[in-house]
Amino acid sequence: EEGLGRALPKEILSQLCERLPTLDQIRDGSDDARAAIEVLVDTGRRPDEIGCLPWDCLETDEHGKSVLVYTDFKNNRVGCRLPIPDSTAEIIVRQKKSIRARFPDTELSKLVLFPRPRQNSEGTQPFRMQHIGNVHRRWVNAMPPLLLADGTEFPKLEVVPYSYRHSYAQRHADAGTLPDVLRELMGHRSLQTTQTYYRVTEKRTRSAVDKLVSHQFDRHGNKIWTQAR
């Protein structure tokens, strides 16, 4: 799980998101599975954290913005809070309405957001990690080849639910999110752990050089800011 930089390339992630509607054609696929995978992609949480979300997992902060409340099972932390965009909150709200309509008599405190599809007449048993993983694997395997920007094929075995967590970290790193802030977003105790989740791209290093180029000197100590390119 902590392997170095296993984020999916942007073009691969885009192809996956475009094919989300095909999930309902997969055995055991459903609107529930699609919503779970969408939330996985958007939030970068671990699969078990999404699969076990309670029905009432959405709150608002003091600014009226949406917050996902979840349990970090790996570190035994309850009530973790993650700011999420409105688009992700809308997916969760639709899922809440669908589940409530499906299980109208179940006490809300016992209802889960993604109920197990079998032997779960009251909607209180959550998705198992294996269920998300199995549906996700069938879905990816049924797709046409996933192509990189240069036209070469990307290996489907590298597209796993946990890779969305690495992709979430990489998106933030590319956008310039500070490492200490990203550590909080990822729910890591150690900054060193966070740094294994993303790579520093050449684009970012080039940007850093370009910002300082006007202050550079040549090897003779002469200022070169007017000639710098």
C-alpha positions in Angstrom: 0.0 0.0 0.0 2.8 2.4 0.7 4.7 1.7 -2.5 6.3 4.7 -4.3 4.1 6.8 -6.5 1.6 4.4 -7.9 -0.7 7.2 -9.2 -2.6 6.5 -12.4 -1.6 8.7 -15.4 -4.1 11.5 -16.0 -5.2 10.1 -19.4 -5.8 6.7 -17.9 -7.9 8.1 -15.0 -9.9 10.1 -17.6 -10.7 7.0 -19.6 -11.8 5.2 -16.5 -14.1 8.0 -15.5 -15.6 8.1 -19.0 -16.5 4.5 -18.7 -18.2 4.6 -15.3 -21.7 4.2 -16.8 -20.6 0.7 -18.0 -20.4 -0.6 -14.4 -24.1 -1.6 -14.5 -23.2 -4.1 -17.2 -20.8 -5.9 -15.0 -21.9 -8.9 -12.9 -22.7 -7.6 -9.4 -22.2 -4.1 -10.7 -24.9 -1.5 -9.7 -25.5 2.1 -9.1 -24.1 1.5 -5.6 -20.9 0.2 -7.0 -20.6 3.1 -9.4 -21.2 5.6 -6.6 -18.6 3.9 -4.4 -16.0 4.0 -7.0 -16.7 7.6 -7.9 -16.3 8.5 -4.2 -13.1 6.5 -4.1 -11.7 8.5 -7.1 -12.7 11.8 -5.7 -11.7 11.5 -2.1 -8.6 9.2 -2.1 -9.8 7.3 0.9 -8.9 3.6 1.4 -11.5 1.1 -0.1 -12.6 -0.1 3.4 -13.2 3.5 4.5 -15.6 4.1 1.6 -17.2 0.6 1.8 -18.1 1.1 5.4 -19.4 4.6 5.3 -22.5 5.1 7.4 -25.6 6.6 5.8 -25.1 9.9 7.7 -21.5 10.5 6.6 -22.0 14.0 5.2 -21.7 17.2 7.3 -21.1 20.9 6.6 -18.5 23.1 8.1 -18.8 26.7 9.4 -18.6 28.0 5.9 -21.4 25.8 4.6 -19.0 23.5 2.7 -19.4 19.8 2.6 -17.3 17.5 4.8 -17.0 13.7 4.6 -16.9 12.0 8.0 -15.4 8.6 8.0 -13.4 6.0 10.1 -9.7 5.4 9.5 -9.7 1.7 10.4 -6.0 1.3 9.7 -5.1 3.8 12.5 -8.2 3.2 14.6 -9.5 6.8 14.3 -13.2 7.5 14.4 -14.8 10.8 13.1 -12.1 11.8 10.6 -13.1 14.7 8.5 -12.2 15.4 4.9 -13.3 18.5 3.0 -14.9 17.5 -0.3 -16.2 19.4 -3.4 -19.8 20.0 -4.1 -19.7 17.5 -7.0 -18.7 14.7 -4.7 -21.3 15.7 -2.1 -24.0 15.5 -4.8 -23.0 11.9 -5.5 -23.3 11.1 -1.7 -26.7 12.9 -1.4 -28.1 10.9 -4.4 -26.8 7.7 -2.8 -28.4 8.6 0.5 -31.8 9.2 -1.1 -31.6 6.0 -3.0 -30.7 3.9 0.1 -33.3 5.5 2.2 -36.0 4.8 -0.4 -34.8 1.2 -0.5 -34.8 0.6 3.2 -37.5 3.0 4.6 -38.0 1.2 7.9 -34.4 0.9 9.0 -33.2 3.2 11.8 -31.0 5.8 10.2 -28.2 5.3 12.7 -27.9 1.7 11.6 -28.2 2.3 7.8 -25.0 2.2 5.7 -24.3 4.2 2.5 -23.2 1.2 0.5 -25.1 -1.8 1.6 -24.0 -5.3 0.8 -26.1 -6.6 -2.1 -27.0 -10.1 -0.6 -28.3 -11.3 2.8 -28.8 -7.7 3.9 -32.6 -7.2 4.1 -32.3 -4.1 6.4 -29.4 -2.3 4.7 -27.2 -2.4 7.8 -24.3 -4.6 6.4 -21.7 -2.6 4.4 -19.8 -3.5 1.3 -16.9 -5.8 1.9 -13.5 -4.8 0.5 -13.5 -7.9 -1.6 -16.8 -6.9 -3.2 -15.5 -3.5 -4.4 -12.3 -5.1 -5.6 -14.1 -7.9 -7.5 -16.5 -5.6 -9.2 -13.8 -3.2 -10.0 -11.6 -5.9 -11.5 -14.4 -7.2 -13.8 -15.1 -3.7 -14.9 -11.5 -2.8 -15.8 -11.0 -6.2 -17.5 -14.1 -5.7 -19.7 -12.8 -2.4 -21.0 -11.1 -1.8 -24.4 -7.3 -1.3 -24.0 -6.3 1.7 -21.8 -4.0 3.9 -23.8 -1.3 6.3 -22.7 -0.7 9.6 -24.4 1.9 8.0 -26.7 -0.5 5.3 -27.8 1.0 2.5 -25.8 -1.2 0.2 -23.7 -1.3 0.7 -20.0 -1.4 -2.6 -18.0 -4.8 -3.1 -16.5 -3.4 -5.0 -13.5 -2.1 -1.7 -12.2 -5.6 -0.3 -12.1 -6.7 -1.2 -8.6 -9.0 0.6 -6.1 -6.0 1.6 -4.0 -4.4 3.3 -6.9 -7.0 6.1 -6.7 -5.5 7.0 -3.3 -2.1 7.5 -4.9 -3.8 9.5 -7.7 -5.5 11.7 -5.2 -2.1 12.5 -3.6 -0.5 13.1 -7.0 -3.2 15.5 -8.1 -2.7 17.6 -5.0 1.1 17.5 -5.3 0.8 18.7 -8.9 -1.5 21.5 -7.9 1.0 22.7 -5.3 -0.6 21.5 -2.1 2.0 21.9 0.6 3.3 18.5 2.0 2.1 19.2 5.5 -1.4 20.0 4.3 -1.4 16.9 2.1 -0.4 14.8 5.1 -3.5 16.0 6.8 -5.6 15.3 3.8 -4.2 11.8 3.5 -4.7 11.1 7.2 -1.0 10.1 7.6 0.8 10.4 10.9 4.2 10.8 9.2 5.1 13.2 6.4 7.6 10.5 5.2 4.6 8.2 4.4 2.8 11.0 2.5 5.9 11.6 0.4 5.9 7.9 -0.9 2.5 8.6 -2.5 3.5 11.0 -5.2 6.4 11.9 -7.4 7.8 15.4 -8.0 7.3 15.8 -11.7 9.7 17.5 -14.1 7.0 20.1 -14.7 7.1 21.1 -11.1 10.9 21.2 -11.0 11.0 23.3 -14.1 8.5 25.7 -12.6 10.7 26.0 -9.5 13.7 26.8 -11.6 11.8 29.4 -13.8 10.6 31.2 -10.7 14.2 31.8 -9.5 15.9 32.3 -12.9 15.8 36.1 -12.7 17.9 35.9 -9.5 20.6 33.6 -10.8 24.2 34.4 -11.5 26.6 33.0 -14.1 29.8 31.1 -13.1 31.7 34.4 -13.1 29.3 36.0 -10.5 27.6 38.2 -13.1 23.9 38.8 -12.8 22.2 37.3 -15.8 18.5 38.1 -15.2 18.1 40.0 -18.4 19.5 37.2 -20.6 17.9 34.3 -18.7 15.5 32.1 -20.5 
